[in-house]
Amino acid sequence: MEFLSWNVLIGGEAGQGLQTVGEAFTRALARSGYRVHVTQTYESRVRGGHNVFAIRFAPAEVLAPTEKVDLLVALNSETLFLHHKEMAPGTQALADEAWEAPEGMAVVRVPYKSLSGDGFANTVAMGVAGAMLGVKEEVLAGALEQILGKGRAGVTETNRKILSSAYTWADGNCRKLDVPPAASPEPPRIVLNGHEAVGLGAISAGVRFCAYYPMSPSTSVAMTLIQWSRQMGIIVEQAEDEIAAINMAIGASFAGIPSIVPTSGGGFALMVEAVSLAAVSETPVVVLIGQRPGPATGLATRTEQADLEFVLHAGHGEFPRAVFAPGSLEECFYLTRRAVELAEKYQGPVFILTDHFLADSYRDVEPFPVEELGFVLPGEDPEGIQGKYARYSITPSGVSPRLLPGVSKHLVVADSHEHTETGHITEDLTLRPRMVEKRLRKALGMIQEVVPPSFLGPQHPELILVGWGSTKGAMQEAASILSAQGRKASVLHFSQVWPLVEDQFLQELLAARLAVCVEGNATGQLARLIRRETGFRFPQVVSRYDGLPMTPEYILGKLAG
Amino acid sequence: MVSVEQYGDYKTSWCPGCGNFPILKALKEALAGLDLAPHQVLFVSGIGQAAKTPHYINGNVFNGLHGRSLPVATGAKLANPNLVVIVESGDGCMYGEGGNHFLAAIRRNVDLTVLVHNNQVYGLTKGQASPTSAQGFVTRAQPDGVFSTPFNPIAVAVALQAGFVARAFAGMGEHLVQMIQEGVRHQGLALIDILQPCVSFNHVNTYEWYRNRCKPIDRDHDPTDWAKAMALSLKWGEEIPVGIIYRNNRPAFEAQFSVLREAPLLGRKPDMKALGDILQHYA
C-alpha cells in the first residue's frame, strides 16, 4: 500500500524568499486540513546557492520526508535541472516562461515578471501552486500575511496583490491537480518546527534563562525563547562564547532559575569542562545539541547524527547523565520538558540531541494542553532544614536537598573541587569515595525513569529497524511499506539513548529474524552502544552521512542492496 | 550591625605571609562595614590561590572552573539581582584563562564586584609567569625571562569604559577596605585590581617593592574624566597609582531587561494561560 501524499518541492537561491513562502504555504495547507511535513536543505550562505523547501502533505499523518517530487516549484532555472530526476511520472514543474528546462519535462510556464515585477517570484509561485492544489485564495493570503508580519503593511499589501493576480492567472491557465481531499482534523492543529517545539517545551517546563552563542542549527531554540521572552518573563543572553554560555546557565540555575543552553557539536566541544562542573557542583542544566555533520566545521547547514558518543562521554570524571533524542514534534516538546524536570530532580546535566533536519522540519501537531501541565520551580523550603545546611548532604538517593542562595539565612556553598557535605574543598580521601558514590547513586533513580524505546509495528517481525532521534518517521514509513509488501517489519525507536535499560528492548531485538540499525552517521554509534551494553550485535547498519536526512526510500534502497 | 566575626575565621591553605591574608581581612571588614550579612552575599570564584578565598569566609559560594567566574556570576546575578555578588579571582584566572569573559563582562556592566588578587605570577601551579608578569621576569618555566608584554587590566578596563575601575594594594589595608566598599556600592561592574606579593614564587614584586611604589592617586584626579583616567591607567613603574582611576554611571546590565523591572525571575511561575495563547500564534 503506498502512502497517499503529495510532495511539493520549492527550489531556488538563498535570498529569494524561499523560506517565507515555504512557511506560509505549509501553514495554508495545514489550515486547509492537511497534515504536513517539511524538509529544508540549504547551503551555508545568505545569498545564492541552491536551497530547497519541500512540503509533503496528506490527509493522514505524514511521518517522513520523501525523495519523490509531485510538484516542482522552481524559483530559478537551476532548480529544474537539479530536481528533474526526482519528479514522479506525469508531474509538472512551475517555472518562468523564459527559463531553459530539461528535455521532456512538463513545465507550466508562469509569466513571473508580468505577474510580479521584480523580486516577488516566490509569492507568484505560491499563488499558482496554491491554485493548482485547490487551496483557497483567502487561506493562502492569510498565511502569507501572518508570516510577513503585521508590522510591514506595505510589503504585505504588495504581496497580497501579487498573490491574487497569480491565483487568478493560474485559475485561467493551469490544470487543477488531482490531490487527495483534506481531512480537517479537530481541534485545528498548529504548525511548528522541531526547535520551536523544543523552545516551547522548555518554556512550559519553567525555563527562564537561556545563554547561547549563535550556531546552526541550534540558534532557533534561542530565537524561539527570545520571541516569547517578554510575555513569559525569560532572559536570553547571547554570550561571548559557548564556555560563557554554559557557565552563565549554571550560575542562573544555581541561583534558582531553570536554564537551557542550545548549541551544536563544535560549540558543545567548548562546553565540555562545564558539563563536568554541572555534575560535580550538582547544578541542573539542560544542554541541547543540534547535530550537524563534523568533524570541526563540517557541513554547517546539513544534517547528521554523529554526536551520540561525544555527548555520552563528554566531561571528565564519572557522573550520571541522561540523553534524550526526540524523533517527532511531540517528543521535541515533551522530552524537553522531561529533560528540565530530570535535570532539576537529579541536579546535574541532561542532554537533548536533535539535528538540522528535525530542527527545521515543520509539522502539524495538536496544540499542547499547557494549562494542564506542571512545571519546575527550583529550591526546597528552607524551613525544612534542621541545623546547619549542607548543600551536599549524603543521602540514600544521592540527591541532597537543594536550597537557593540568598533566599534564607542558610548558606549555600557549591564547589567544583571534591568537597565536604557543606561544599568546601576537601582532600579527605575517606570522604572522596562516599561523595563519588553519592553522585553515582543518582543514576539508580534516573534508570527507574527512563523513557522506554517505542516499539511500532507488528509483534515478532521478520525485520526490526532500530534507530534514535530524527530517523523515527523514515523508519516507520519504510517498515509499513515493507509490511504492505508482505515482509513483516517493525520499528524500535529510542527517544532516550542514555541510560539504556536492557529489559526494555533486548527481547524485541532477539525476537526479530533480522535487526537492522538505522543511523545518520558512518560508524553505527547506537549499534555500538547497544552491543557494549547488551552484547547484541547488529548484522547490518543502514548509515547515511552525506548530509541529507534519512528517508524511507534510502532505507529501502540500502536494505535491498 | 553585622560584625566581622560573622564572616568567620578559617584555616587556609595559603603560605605564611601570603598577600591573600590581608585581602581576606579587608574583605570581611568591608562587608561587615556595609552591614551586609553573609547570607546576602554570593562569592563566585574560579581556580587559583585567590579563588579559594570564598572557602575561608562565610557566605554563599559558587567555586567553579578556572577562568569562568564571571559567566557564573553573571547568570546568578540575572537570576536573582538581590544577591550581592563578589567575584574572587587572580591574575591568571581573570586575565589569562578568563580573558574573553573579562572583556565581555565589562561591556555588559553587570552589577558585580570583581576582586582580582594580582601577584604577577602563578602560585597554585608553582611559579610560572602570569599575564601580568613583567617582561624579562625569570621563572623556572620562563628561564630566559618573559617575552610577552604584560597585560594592563586597568588600561583595558578604562578603555572599555568599565563602570568602576580601581587599583589597590594588599599592604594598604584601610584603603583596600574603602575600595571594596566603593566597588560594592557601585551599581555596575566594579573592577578592583589588588596588587599582592607572592612570597613563594615572586621574589621581585615583594611587599617592599610595592610599598615603595604604591601611592594614593592625587586628590585632584577626576575619575569621571575618561581621557585623564586613560592616561593615569598607563602609569606604572617607579610610582604606581592606587585608588579609583575611573568611574561612570552607565546603567547596570540587569537594569535594562524589561522582564526584570517588576520582580526578579526567581520564584516566578510560568503563565500557562499566556503560553496557551502563544501556541495559537502557530495555528
Interface residues (C-beta under 8 A of the other chain):
Chain A: R31 P188 R189 I190 V191 L192 E196 L200 I203 S204 G206 R208 F209 A211 W228 S229 R230 Q231 M232 G233 I234 I235 E237 A239 E240 D241 I243 A244 A245 N247 M248 A249 I250 G251 A252 S253 F254 A255 G256 I257 S259 E273 A274 L277 S281 P367 F368 V370 E371 L373 F375 L377 L404 P405 G406 V407 S408 K409 H410 L411 V412 V413 A414 D415 S416 H417 G423 H424 I425
Chain B: S13 A37 P38 H39 Q40 L42 V44 I47 K52 P54 H55 N58 G59 N60 V61 F62 N63 G64 L65 R68 L70 P71 V72 A73 T74 G75 A76 K77 L78 A79 N80 N82 L83 N100 H101 L103 A104 F257 S258 V259 L260 L265 L266 G267 R268 K269 P270 D271 M272 K273 A274 L275 G276 I278 L279 Q280 Y282 A283
